[in-house]
């Protein structure tokens, strides 16, 4: 990551939204009592959790595609220019960032029976991580922010310089996999009675 002030903050509200959306995936079925019906089918709990997570992926991709097209068209309408490859890279990279945030929501969803509690914990955790990154950036405590997802996504560096940090993207993608695997394993061992 480039040291100094970031010209753009990572997508904070979108990250909270996807964590919030993921929160109700499993907890909603448990709360409604339909999880037992789903699990009576010849399907593992892990497969249910992975399927719930994968159901979020098209929405993340679609929102990024629509936003990308809207920005390109908007820039054309006002007779300005933008590097379309840099803009595309920002939106492609943000898919990993938003899915990592959704992974936090998924973990909260499998940990709690109540949708409200899962939403509060999951979305609150993502927002708290975002605040930790913001308040520790470029301070003596910057190392604390290294655990946050937003520290590994710098849209300004990508948009302005075309600078993609492959190690940071790898951290986000590994976080997605770890969160989904941990969620699946936790739900596998959890008592739903």
N, C-alpha and C positions, 0 to 999 in steps of 0.2 A: 504494500500500500504506500502511496505517496504521503509523506509527512506534510503537515500544514492544514489549512482550512479546506474543508470539502465544499465545493461550490453547490452541490446538490445533496440533500439528505436522502438516504434510501427510502423506499416506499413504506413509510410507517403505517399509514391507515390501511393500505391494502394488505400488509402483513397481518395486522390485527384481524382484518376481515376474514382472511383465509384460515387463521387459527380458530376464529369464532365459528366458521362454517364447519371445520373439521371436528369441533367439539361435540356436535350433536350426532355425528355419524353412528357411533356405537352406543353412547350414553342414551340417545333417543330411543333406540330399540330396547335397551334394558329398562328404561323408565316406563315405556308403553307396554312392556311385557311381551313384545314380539320377538325378542332375542331367543327365547326358548324354542319358538317355532322354527326360526331360521337354523338354529343349531341342531334341531331334530333331523335335518336333512343330512345326507352323507357328505358333510363338508367340515373341515377342521376350523377351529376358531381363528387360527392364524390366517387361513384363506379368506375368511369373512373380513378380518381387519385389513388385509392387503387389498381386497376388493373395494372396501369402503374408501381407502386412501386413493386407489387408482381412479375412483369415480370423481375425485376432485381435479385430476390432471386436465381433462378437457376444458373445464371452466377456466383454469389458470392460463392455459394456452390460448383459448379463445379471447379472453379479456386482453391479453398482451397483443394478440394479432389485431384486434379492433382498435386498441389504443395506438398501435404503430401506424395503422392506416389512417386514423383520424389526424395524427400529428403530421404525417406526410401531406395529406390533403390540406390541412390547415396552413401549413407552411407555404404550399403552392398558392393558396388563395390570397395570402397577404404578400405575395411576391418576394418571399425570403428564400433562403437556401439552408439546407441542412445536409450533413453527410449521412446518407441513408444507411450505409453499411454500419456506421457507428450507432445509429438509432436502433437498427435491427439487433446489433450486438447487445445493447442495453436491455432490450426486451427479451432476448433469448436468455441472457444471464439472469434476469429477474425471475425467470421461471424456477430456477434452482433455489433462489432466495425465498420466494413465496411458498414453494413446496416444503422447504425446511421449516418455515413458520407453521404451515399446515401440519407438519409432523408433530410439533409441540401440542397443537390442538388435538391431534389423534391420540397422543399419549394421555392427555387429560380425559379424553372421551372414554378410554378403556379403564381408567382408574376410578371413575366415579359413576354412580347409578343415576345421578340427577343431571339433567342437561344444564340447568342453571349453574350448578356448582362447576361442572366441566367447562362451561363457557367462561365463567369468572376466572377460574384458575388458568386455563389455556390462553385466553386472550390477554389476561392480566400478565401472564409470564412473558409473552411476546412483547407487550408494551413495556414491561419492566426492563427487559433486555435492551430494547431500543433506547430507553432513558439512560441505562447504564452506559451504553456506547456514547450517547450524546454528552453526558456529563463528565466522562473520563477522557474523551478525545482530546489529544494535545495537552495533557496534564501529566503530573508526576505519577498518576494512577492509571495511565493509559493501558497498562497490562491487564487490568481488570476487564476492560472492554473486549479483550481478545476472545472471550467466550461467547460473544454476541454474534448473531448472524449478520446484522447490519454492518459490523466492522469488516466483514468479508465481501461486501458489495458496495462498490464506489461507482455509482452511475455517472458522476461528473468526469472521472478519469476516462471512462469508456466513451462517453459522448463527446468530450472535448478532444482527447488525445488518441482515442481508439485503443487505449491501454487496457488489455484484459489480463487480470491476474489469475493465471491457471491454478496456482496453489490455493488461492482463496476460493475459486470455483470448486476445486476438489474438496475443500473443507465442507462447503455447503452440500455437495452431493453425497459425501460420506455421512453427514449429519442426517440427511433424508433417509438413507438406508438404515442407519443405526436406530433412528426414532421409530421407523416402521417395524423393524425387527424386534426392538424392545417392546413396542406396543403389542405386537402379535404374541410374543412370549408371555407377557404379563396377562393378557386376556386368556391365553391358553390355560394358565394356572389359577385364574380367578374363580372364586365361587360365586355363582349368580343367584343362589337361593336366598 
